[in-house]
Amino acid sequence: MNIDPVDIERKITPKTKAIVVVHMAGFPADMDSIMSIAQKHNLKVIEDACHGPLSEYKGKKLGTIGDAGCFSFFSNKNISTGEGGMLITNNEDMAKRARLLRSHGMTTMSYQRAKGHATAYDIMEVGYNYRIDDIRASIAIVQLQKLLPDLQKRAEIRQKYVEGLSLIKGIVVPFADNTEFVSNYIMPVVLVNSIKEHRDIVREQLHMAGIQTSIHYPAIHKFSAYKDYGAQLPITEYVTDNEFTLPMFASLRDDEIRYIIANVKSIVK
């Protein structure tokens, strides 16, 4: 996804320590430009790859390009354990501190003490209870073995979606020109020359046709927690007011894809 380096750099202040990159829907951001900016200003890069396990940018897996990568194992993600997640990094200092903070800042874990590898511990700093439990970890290992076949099927489904939806006037398919291997976590589309009320009507009529849709995502700066900051983001607002997400899962059949596309075409027209 293209970015405007000038736009990013004008937001950097002396207090800025890191750039957080979100790989929306599993599609890669322009990591070359981002890494260049980070090196110029001596900033860390944190990749939010929660939508993109195994997604790639120029042959590199998302989450492995910056200083740290974050993944989610929530119930609706490509890898699901119900809750939990994963942080990866090649920086040993970061890894050591993450291991310390994940378990209350304790120098040894309870399983080490239970197995007799340690009999005492110290609290080096105030930490958290961020440990994934053994049951969820076991589920994640099994899920990981199923991940690649699932993503390969999703890629086929997306291609059929793009071929059909690209013929419909009034709709844009984000990332339609992407050639990287990606997770295809969701299938977003954006109405053009439209207003929020039109999007809501389209979603309601699709619902009446038995097609579930969603919104990914409402504009963050419009939430109550942030609205007082007064951000002016007209492009963001247009996209979030006119985006909706079509069904995307590996077992989606060809006839179901055709049915969805036909209904979108009919309703938008």
Steps between C-alpha positions, in 0.01 A plus 500: 500500500646835402572755769600864497841524669462877531172452687663257743809713556303813580336311787835403655594703807805487732294275728424244228670168570331257265281458193210256533403346166164326454486251213129545432314182397837324475621717211851643545569865558783667308772369729791633292384858551413442864836340584680782320319760709567303819873477426518870416345597836640210708154358572387148581242337271222288652298298251138423584469181296192371684319476165795352316654172619717374210423813293802626310667820388759444226558146620526587869234397750308785660611551857863412420598824325482752784638475853203305631186335361169441675242232423153430639343161571153638576202288401450666159863501386674269249655315794254475787546390859203699630730763650870574513767603257869502420787748483806426286832686476861449395610747768628298797458790745136540398444126527648484851290791622183358343562168675549683827193721470266222385516335844482771766865595455603173667846357438369142483170355383277282716553195275877532553451490873250213476754291308772574750706720269464791740395541861471877530442809292538876504277775358723714281227749402124527504372269227179340375319170472538466122576129481303286258394179677608151396157403363483798265862451397419140404202618294721757325752234397223294337353813337840592361517171313172585325588862424669479158229288329238738640681805364553340160127437471425857609729628226296310241177640642631855498603470136144402406364787706734752334414376150128539565494812713738696275226503234255681729489877466483681829728262690873495565676188625790610724838340426363360172843538334684314777726221374644388835392183679268618777265359760182656356369539852197697381344604166441877514336710229439876490211682336603799286308824455290397795399597854476301820123460473540330161748252648253416775221440246727271296591301811136468604393371157788252496388385844149446363656281230665288768848651458676608816720810483705695749698824531878500538529746665328809640730803507700491824509877540119500513485278809415672828847435641668698220249744354606786726841506329336658197671302224405598146522190278256539209642213291488264796143606571391445141646150491361399840156638409489315168684174565336168568638149517372200308516137618849350485579150620678201351186285453315766298366327187510631143121520480495701823760742365297546181185555707671765712643682198167493318320650799764770549471591132123512511479704819776749421360552150 
